[in-house]
Amino acid sequence: IINNYLGGTQGGAVDKASPSGMHFRDSKRKVDYVLAYHYRKRLARHPAGAGSPEPMHESASLALVSNGGTEKGCAELQRQDGGQYAPQERPRPLGVEVIELGPLDTLEEEKRLQREEYERNLVEVGLEIEKDPENKSQGLSFVRIHAPWQVLSREAELLKIKMPTKKMYEITEEGGILKTLNEIWCKLTKPLQPQVPQQENTNMKSLSYPFSREKIYLYNIKDKDTFFDNATRSRIVREILKRVSTKARNSTGIGTLIANHVYDAAYPLHDGEYEGQNDDMNERKLLYREWARYGVFYKFQPIDLIRKYFGEKIGLYFAWLGLYTEFLIPSSVVGIIVFLYGCITIEGDIPSKEMCDQHNAFTMCPLCDKFCDYWNLSSACATARASHLFDNPATVFFSIFMALWATMFLEQWKRLQMRLSYFWDLTGLEEEEVSFLSEHPRPEYETKLLQKKLKNKSITTENSNEDEKEKLTWSDRMPGYAANFGLILFMIMLTFSAVFGVIVYRITTAAALSFSTNETTRSNVRVTVTATAVIINLVVILILDEIYGAVAKWLTEIEVPKTEKTFEERLILKAFLLKFVNSYAPIFYVAFFKGRFVGRPGHYVYVFEGYRMEECAPGGCLMELCIQLSIIMLGKQLIQNNLFEIGIPKLKKLFRKLKDERTEPKEMDTNQSKDPQQWDLDYILEPFTGLTPEYMEMIIQFGFVTLFVASFPLAPLFALLNNIIEVRLDAKKFVTELRRPDTVRAKDIGIWYNILSGIGKLSVIINAFVIAVTSDFIPRLMYQYAYSQNGTMHGFINHTLSYFNVSHLKAGTQPENSPFAQDVLFCRFKDYREPPWSQNQYEFSKQYWAVLSARLAFVILFQNLVMFLSVLVDWIIPDIPKDISEQIKKEKSVLLDFFLKEEHEKLKLIESFIARDKQKHKSGTKGERIRAASFCQFNRCQKGSFASFSSQHTEV
């Protein structure tokens, strides 16, 4: 360890800062990790005439007496009659001064002692640290940590980190037409490739093997300082920081200390600044130039460099996001073609022509009681024509295509994931390594366990050996589980209540606008109500999304999961469930419930008193579903995914900066260099909180693209446009606005793949019901092939409208002041019911049951057909690419041959040493005498320089 101060006094190197901001002040040892903390000193009181007060911890000897307790052996407390504790007067040695500390001072002193103990323990495990002098009354200070080679090699062996060996082997490429196509593709996409350093020979791969100090001769170690890259070094130090414990509060690892506010933050350093005039190129600057700018949106992502800088887990996220964005291109093209097909065929659509025909007009029943008049169906011409854009035969094809698209995407991701695992040396990522990395208990779990131990100790002191194996049981977590169940149920009911509130708003607003004397207002009631209700839905969704994110985190915390991995998985499931219900509940209502429970003229279903349940537009609910889906999807992407992501981090950064300026006094710090160091710049940045928000917004978007795509074929196009920005936005956030995350090894994207797969399967069922129930596809098909006299769609509108005798309207519900009430005997309404002259008047007709049977048959047929095709695609496309599986087998055989060869050479070397030793055995005694004599002579003459001489010959 090298500390540049001793007991608070500055060493000679303090004034000189590291020129790069990445090294200790000797400019040789690299800063691998930084701990930051705020300190606050209490100045000791001195007798009159004494010099300036010294900081408390610099006094020669102190006995600390606090309001709440003391350090052991510092003072004895005696209980007085009032129940208070007071220090017992006792003789103390000369030079010892008693200082009374307030509660805040006591807390600060306890933190300082914990920091000192933790840093001592870090030194004991071999780390080297450097600290800033605390020369203010309060302020921010940093502890810089460097891991020397001995520590790095020891921990790399413990963590089984794969490192490149001296052996290189050739990667065999696929031949034939695939190779030719790949070469053509590479030439075409060359301008789109990022300008980052590539391996000189891409056909050669270095053989990797878990690091072992015994087999150190296998590895290509040119320079010990650069053998482990910055990301690996910081990962090793982080594992040590998690493992080292302190006696105070029985805390294990840096996580507990940060949770207890002993330290404010712990983070690895970025590789310098990302922009600037200097020519020193680092990986962060390279990532910014070639990846994290909107100006390079057209380029591919440098996935290997991302993985090297941020680690495998973040590398896999951006690889997944890149593949998803690429897959949106073909689906966007097909969606545009389907939309254009609707535009082209709109003029030839017979049902919309019949609806717009004013000569053969249909008189429709009133839309509300009393204040609404009879109306002509031709007035809904525009809605009918717009519905055809999305409700046409091409929509069915597009739904099947998107279901297969989702399957293809997931299969391709599995293949890409396997390819990345091979090139990133994750194929042999042992389960023990994963368990070792994830077995560190969370600070909250440790605290809960400690409370349980203390509680048990207070009850009984027997079976003390069982305390070590003690853990939180199901009964300990029962209150947390009960709170989870109750609150999640409450939140889901809250979402449904919000949807119901918007429904009530639509009904009441529609009724209120119908009373208006303004003709324009009355004619645009449906448009006004739909538009405002969707905007209200969007605002409610955005607000509840933020609330649900916080609630899901709190619910997971009260469950007290043991490890970070378990915590993350449970948090993801809760947040996804709540946000899924919140985002899609209004859309599910419009798709499957709106207009289904209206009743019929003369027997309507009422909400409260006098308010009828809302009906679908004359062209059907599909158009309204399209509007709802598009506004919610675009609104969430624009406001939540982009504005919130850009704005909120900037506001947090500004708030933290203002807070630091307000809390720190304006004191001159002569030891601070004028230019801020890298650890100062990184501390200002936002801490990395995980990938859950990034994945969540993309998974919800994936749901919008697949679940209701039958109603909105342009959804993939809008998702593609959003993702082109999203990739660069996330990249910029990681490179410029966040502290460098700890590198985490991961073989896959974890639970997110299961969620994606579930959404893909659910989308098949939902799209089947949207086509069968919400759209007019099945009624049109039934009419054309079962009821039409000439096999065309002529007469379809008349077929779907039932008759109602206006004299059967209930008293008080007839239109008031209707100009042509006397001329109307029958009005029409959309349903399959018997006419008033039938024996079973207004009952469901045979056509209704026939159409319902056809709808259900279509759902079963569509679902089974698409599921069969999906399974077929899954079976045809192998999960592991053939060339990768062959390379993995080849790598194993090459590794075995390499080991055998190295061991054979090692054996030959040992044999040569033995043979040489035998030859010199005869002259061994004579040589020993000569060496002993020369040593004695040297020892007498060069006593002073022997240590320095021997230190130069330590490496054999």
Secondary structure, DSSP 8 states (H G I E B T S, - for coil): ---SEETTEE-TTTTS--SSSSB-TTSSSB--EEEEEEEE--B----TT--S--BGGGSS-EEEEESS---TTT--EEE-TTS-EEE------TT-EEEEE-HHHHHHHHHHHHHHHHHHHHHHTT-EEEE----SSEEEEEEEEE--HHHHHHHHHHHT-EEEEEEEEE-----THHHHHHHHHHHHTGGGS------S-TTEEEEEEE--STTGGGB--S-HHHHS-HHHHHHHHHHHHHH-B-SGGG-BHHHHHHHTTSSSEEE---SS-SS-SS----HHHHHHHHTSSGGGTTS---HHHHHHHH-HHHHHHHHHHHHHHHHHHHHHHHHHHHHHHHHHTTTT-HHHHHHH-STT--EE--SSSSS---EEGGGGHHHHHHHHHHSSHHHHHHHHHHHHHHHHHHHHHHHHHHHHHHHTT-TT--HHHHHHHH-SB-HHHHHHHHHHHHHHHHH----GGGGTT----HHHHHHHHHHHHHHHHHHHHHHHHHHHHHHHHHHHHHHHHHT-S-HHHHHTHHHHHHHHHHHHHHHHHHHHHHHHHHHHHHHHHHH--SBHHHHHHHHHHHHHHHHHHHHHHHHHIIIIITTTS-EETTEE-EETTTEE-----TT-SHHHHHHHHHHHHHHIIIIIIIIIHHHHHHHHHHHHHHHHHHHS-----TTS-SS--HHHHHHHSB----SHHHHHHHHHHHHHHHTTTTT-TTHHHHHHHHHHHHHHHHHHIIIIIB--------SS-THHHHHHHHHHHHHHHHHHHIIIIISSHHHHHHIIIII-SSSSSTTHHHHHEEEEEGGGS-TT-S-TT-TTTTT-SEEEEES-B--TTSTTTTSB-HHHHHHHHHHHHHHHHHHHHHHHHHHHHHHHS-SS-HHHHHHHHHHHHHHHHHHHHHHHHHHHHHHHHHHHHHHTSTTHHHHHHHHHHHHHHHHHH-TTTHHHHHHTT---
